[in-house]
Amino acid sequence: MSFVSIDFETANKYRDSACAIGIVIINEQGVREEFYSLINPLMEFDFHNVYVHGITESDVIDAPTFEELWPTIKGYLNNHLLVAHNASFDMSVLRACLDRYRLDYPKLEYLCSVMISKQVWPGLPNYKLNTLAELHGIQFAHHHALDDARVVIELLLRANKETEVTSVRELIDVIQISCGKIFERSYITPKAKRNKRTVRSRGVKNYHL
């Protein structure tokens, strides 16, 4: 069941402007490790982004750059399965920051918890992280990178329980989703497979996927 949840906040509209990162790792024994850091993007902050996450230019003056943090971050990501909410955003931030500093890409696969949630809990009004957290009674500080990463872990654990599986790998097999990958100058997105199956959930109606 070992997997890694990741979340970025950005300083402005540019994907290489990461200003905070949150990472949560959970292993087969359920032991968690967490990592959080502000990041100095070495560029201006947009007022809209500041309004969303509350991080300002003055907050990151003494923070490390992405390049300086990368050896630590890479240790958490390399050869692991990553999960992010709206993963296309977080993976694009990761790729843009790697490209900006000309850093080697890690070897990893990734999943999107939005896609997983749509398969496990169909028919919700929306699949925003705060909506899903409220549905499951999870309290958190939205748009704080570490808190967001924690919620993603909780959602995956609850999806495992509801579909009566013991690992994320087993979960994605049951709900028929393929993993995404990132490469230098390219990527593959996670996809829902065409074959429809019935997921039998514990204590709830069967969902036809």
SULMOGI-V460850 format. One record per pair of residues at least 24 apart in sequence whose C-alpha atoms are under 10 Angstrom apart, sorted by the first residue. I is the first residue (numbers start at 1). J is the second residue. If there is no record, write none. Layout:
i=<I & I>
j=<J & J>
//
This chain:
i=<1 & 1 & 1 & 1 & 1 & 1 & 1 & 1 & 1 & 1 & 1 & 1 & 1 & 1 & 1 & 2 & 2 & 2 & 2 & 2 & 2 & 2 & 2 & 2 & 2 & 2 & 2 & 2 & 3 & 3 & 3 & 3 & 3 & 3 & 3 & 3 & 3 & 3 & 3 & 3 & 3 & 3 & 4 & 4 & 4 & 4 & 4 & 4 & 4 & 4 & 4 & 4 & 4 & 4 & 4 & 4 & 5 & 5 & 5 & 5 & 5 & 5 & 5 & 5 & 5 & 5 & 5 & 5 & 5 & 5 & 5 & 5 & 5 & 5 & 5 & 5 & 5 & 6 & 6 & 6 & 6 & 6 & 6 & 6 & 6 & 6 & 6 & 6 & 6 & 6 & 6 & 6 & 6 & 6 & 6 & 7 & 7 & 7 & 7 & 7 & 7 & 7 & 7 & 7 & 7 & 7 & 7 & 7 & 7 & 7 & 7 & 7 & 7 & 7 & 7 & 8 & 8 & 8 & 8 & 8 & 8 & 8 & 8 & 8 & 8 & 8 & 8 & 8 & 8 & 9 & 9 & 9 & 9 & 9 & 9 & 9 & 9 & 9 & 9 & 9 & 9 & 9 & 10 & 10 & 10 & 10 & 10 & 10 & 10 & 10 & 10 & 10 & 10 & 11 & 11 & 11 & 11 & 11 & 11 & 11 & 11 & 11 & 11 & 11 & 11 & 11 & 11 & 11 & 11 & 12 & 12 & 12 & 12 & 12 & 12 & 12 & 12 & 12 & 13 & 13 & 13 & 13 & 14 & 14 & 14 & 15 & 15 & 15 & 15 & 15 & 15 & 15 & 15 & 15 & 15 & 16 & 16 & 16 & 16 & 16 & 16 & 16 & 16 & 16 & 16 & 16 & 16 & 16 & 17 & 17 & 17 & 17 & 17 & 17 & 17 & 17 & 17 & 17 & 18 & 18 & 18 & 18 & 18 & 18 & 18 & 18 & 18 & 19 & 19 & 19 & 19 & 19 & 19 & 19 & 19 & 19 & 19 & 19 & 19 & 19 & 20 & 20 & 20 & 20 & 20 & 20 & 20 & 20 & 20 & 21 & 21 & 21 & 21 & 21 & 21 & 21 & 21 & 22 & 22 & 22 & 22 & 22 & 22 & 22 & 22 & 23 & 23 & 23 & 23 & 23 & 23 & 23 & 23 & 23 & 23 & 23 & 23 & 24 & 24 & 24 & 24 & 24 & 24 & 24 & 24 & 24 & 24 & 24 & 25 & 25 & 25 & 25 & 25 & 25 & 25 & 25 & 26 & 28 & 28 & 30 & 32 & 32 & 33 & 34 & 34 & 34 & 34 & 35 & 35 & 35 & 35 & 35 & 35 & 36 & 36 & 36 & 36 & 36 & 36 & 37 & 37 & 37 & 37 & 37 & 37 & 38 & 38 & 38 & 38 & 38 & 38 & 38 & 39 & 39 & 39 & 39 & 39 & 39 & 39 & 40 & 40 & 40 & 40 & 40 & 41 & 41 & 41 & 41 & 42 & 52 & 52 & 52 & 53 & 53 & 53 & 53 & 53 & 54 & 54 & 55 & 55 & 65 & 65 & 66 & 66 & 66 & 66 & 66 & 67 & 67 & 67 & 67 & 67 & 67 & 68 & 70 & 70 & 70 & 70 & 70 & 73 & 74 & 74 & 74 & 74 & 75 & 76 & 77 & 77 & 77 & 77 & 78 & 78 & 78 & 78 & 78 & 79 & 79 & 79 & 79 & 80 & 80 & 80 & 80 & 80 & 81 & 81 & 81 & 81 & 81 & 81 & 81 & 81 & 81 & 81 & 82 & 82 & 82 & 82 & 82 & 82 & 82 & 82 & 83 & 83 & 83 & 83 & 83 & 83 & 83 & 83 & 83 & 83 & 83 & 83 & 83 & 84 & 84 & 84 & 84 & 84 & 84 & 84 & 84 & 84 & 84 & 85 & 85 & 85 & 85 & 85 & 85 & 85 & 85 & 85 & 85 & 85 & 85 & 85 & 85 & 86 & 86 & 86 & 86 & 86 & 86 & 86 & 86 & 87 & 87 & 87 & 87 & 87 & 87 & 87 & 87 & 88 & 88 & 88 & 88 & 91 & 91 & 91 & 91 & 91 & 92 & 92 & 94 & 95 & 95 & 95 & 95 & 95 & 95 & 96 & 98 & 99 & 99 & 102 & 103 & 104 & 104 & 105 & 105 & 105 & 105 & 106 & 106 & 106 & 107 & 107 & 107 & 108 & 108 & 108 & 108 & 108 & 109 & 109 & 109 & 109 & 109 & 109 & 109 & 109 & 110 & 110 & 110 & 110 & 110 & 110 & 110 & 110 & 111 & 111 & 111 & 111 & 111 & 111 & 111 & 111 & 111 & 111 & 112 & 112 & 112 & 112 & 112 & 112 & 112 & 113 & 113 & 113 & 113 & 113 & 114 & 114 & 115 & 115 & 115 & 115 & 116 & 116 & 116 & 116 & 116 & 116 & 116 & 116 & 116 & 117 & 117 & 117 & 118 & 119 & 119 & 119 & 119 & 119 & 119 & 119 & 119 & 119 & 119 & 120 & 120 & 120 & 120 & 120 & 120 & 120 & 120 & 120 & 120 & 120 & 120 & 120 & 120 & 121 & 121 & 121 & 122 & 122 & 122 & 129 & 159 & 160 & 160 & 161 & 161 & 162 & 162 & 162 & 162 & 162 & 162 & 163 & 163 & 163 & 163 & 163 & 163 & 163 & 163 & 164 & 164 & 164 & 164 & 165 & 171 & 174 & 174 & 174 & 174 & 175 & 175 & 175 & 175 & 176>
j=<26 & 27 & 28 & 29 & 30 & 81 & 157 & 160 & 165 & 166 & 167 & 168 & 169 & 170 & 171 & 26 & 27 & 28 & 29 & 30 & 31 & 32 & 80 & 81 & 82 & 167 & 168 & 169 & 27 & 28 & 76 & 77 & 80 & 81 & 82 & 83 & 110 & 153 & 156 & 167 & 168 & 169 & 32 & 33 & 34 & 76 & 77 & 80 & 81 & 82 & 83 & 84 & 110 & 149 & 152 & 153 & 34 & 76 & 77 & 81 & 82 & 83 & 84 & 85 & 110 & 111 & 112 & 113 & 146 & 148 & 149 & 150 & 151 & 152 & 153 & 154 & 156 & 35 & 36 & 76 & 77 & 82 & 83 & 84 & 85 & 87 & 90 & 91 & 145 & 146 & 148 & 149 & 150 & 152 & 153 & 36 & 83 & 84 & 85 & 86 & 87 & 89 & 90 & 91 & 93 & 94 & 143 & 144 & 145 & 146 & 147 & 148 & 149 & 150 & 152 & 38 & 39 & 84 & 89 & 90 & 91 & 93 & 94 & 143 & 144 & 145 & 146 & 148 & 149 & 38 & 39 & 49 & 50 & 52 & 53 & 55 & 89 & 90 & 93 & 143 & 144 & 145 & 39 & 41 & 45 & 46 & 49 & 50 & 52 & 53 & 55 & 90 & 93 & 39 & 40 & 41 & 42 & 43 & 44 & 45 & 46 & 47 & 48 & 49 & 50 & 53 & 55 & 56 & 57 & 41 & 43 & 44 & 45 & 46 & 47 & 48 & 49 & 50 & 45 & 46 & 48 & 49 & 43 & 93 & 96 & 89 & 90 & 91 & 92 & 93 & 94 & 95 & 96 & 97 & 100 & 41 & 43 & 66 & 92 & 93 & 94 & 95 & 96 & 97 & 98 & 99 & 100 & 101 & 41 & 42 & 43 & 44 & 45 & 66 & 93 & 96 & 97 & 100 & 42 & 43 & 65 & 66 & 90 & 93 & 94 & 96 & 97 & 43 & 45 & 53 & 55 & 56 & 57 & 59 & 60 & 63 & 64 & 65 & 66 & 145 & 53 & 55 & 60 & 63 & 66 & 143 & 144 & 145 & 146 & 66 & 73 & 90 & 144 & 145 & 146 & 148 & 149 & 73 & 144 & 145 & 146 & 147 & 148 & 149 & 150 & 73 & 76 & 77 & 82 & 84 & 145 & 146 & 147 & 148 & 149 & 150 & 153 & 76 & 82 & 83 & 146 & 147 & 148 & 149 & 150 & 151 & 152 & 153 & 76 & 77 & 80 & 81 & 82 & 149 & 150 & 153 & 153 & 166 & 167 & 157 & 150 & 153 & 76 & 76 & 146 & 149 & 150 & 72 & 73 & 76 & 145 & 146 & 149 & 73 & 144 & 145 & 146 & 147 & 149 & 63 & 64 & 66 & 69 & 145 & 146 & 62 & 63 & 64 & 65 & 66 & 69 & 145 & 63 & 64 & 65 & 66 & 67 & 68 & 69 & 64 & 65 & 66 & 67 & 68 & 65 & 66 & 67 & 97 & 66 & 142 & 143 & 144 & 141 & 142 & 143 & 144 & 145 & 143 & 144 & 143 & 144 & 97 & 101 & 94 & 97 & 98 & 100 & 101 & 97 & 98 & 100 & 101 & 102 & 103 & 101 & 97 & 98 & 101 & 103 & 104 & 106 & 104 & 105 & 106 & 107 & 106 & 106 & 106 & 107 & 108 & 109 & 105 & 106 & 107 & 108 & 109 & 106 & 107 & 108 & 109 & 106 & 107 & 108 & 109 & 110 & 107 & 108 & 109 & 110 & 111 & 168 & 169 & 179 & 180 & 181 & 108 & 109 & 110 & 111 & 112 & 179 & 180 & 181 & 109 & 110 & 111 & 112 & 113 & 114 & 116 & 149 & 152 & 153 & 156 & 168 & 179 & 110 & 111 & 112 & 113 & 114 & 148 & 149 & 151 & 152 & 153 & 111 & 112 & 113 & 114 & 115 & 116 & 117 & 127 & 128 & 129 & 148 & 149 & 151 & 152 & 111 & 112 & 113 & 114 & 115 & 127 & 128 & 129 & 111 & 112 & 113 & 114 & 115 & 180 & 189 & 190 & 112 & 180 & 189 & 190 & 180 & 181 & 182 & 187 & 189 & 182 & 187 & 182 & 182 & 183 & 184 & 185 & 186 & 187 & 185 & 184 & 184 & 185 & 184 & 184 & 183 & 184 & 182 & 183 & 184 & 185 & 182 & 183 & 184 & 181 & 182 & 183 & 179 & 180 & 181 & 182 & 183 & 178 & 179 & 180 & 181 & 182 & 188 & 189 & 190 & 178 & 179 & 180 & 181 & 182 & 188 & 189 & 190 & 168 & 172 & 177 & 178 & 179 & 180 & 181 & 189 & 190 & 191 & 152 & 177 & 179 & 180 & 189 & 190 & 191 & 152 & 153 & 155 & 156 & 159 & 152 & 155 & 177 & 190 & 191 & 192 & 155 & 156 & 159 & 171 & 172 & 175 & 176 & 177 & 192 & 155 & 156 & 159 & 209 & 159 & 172 & 175 & 176 & 177 & 192 & 199 & 207 & 208 & 209 & 158 & 159 & 160 & 162 & 163 & 171 & 175 & 199 & 200 & 201 & 206 & 207 & 208 & 209 & 159 & 162 & 207 & 207 & 208 & 209 & 155 & 201 & 201 & 202 & 201 & 202 & 199 & 200 & 201 & 202 & 203 & 204 & 199 & 200 & 201 & 202 & 203 & 204 & 206 & 207 & 199 & 200 & 201 & 202 & 201 & 199 & 198 & 199 & 200 & 209 & 199 & 207 & 208 & 209 & 209>
//
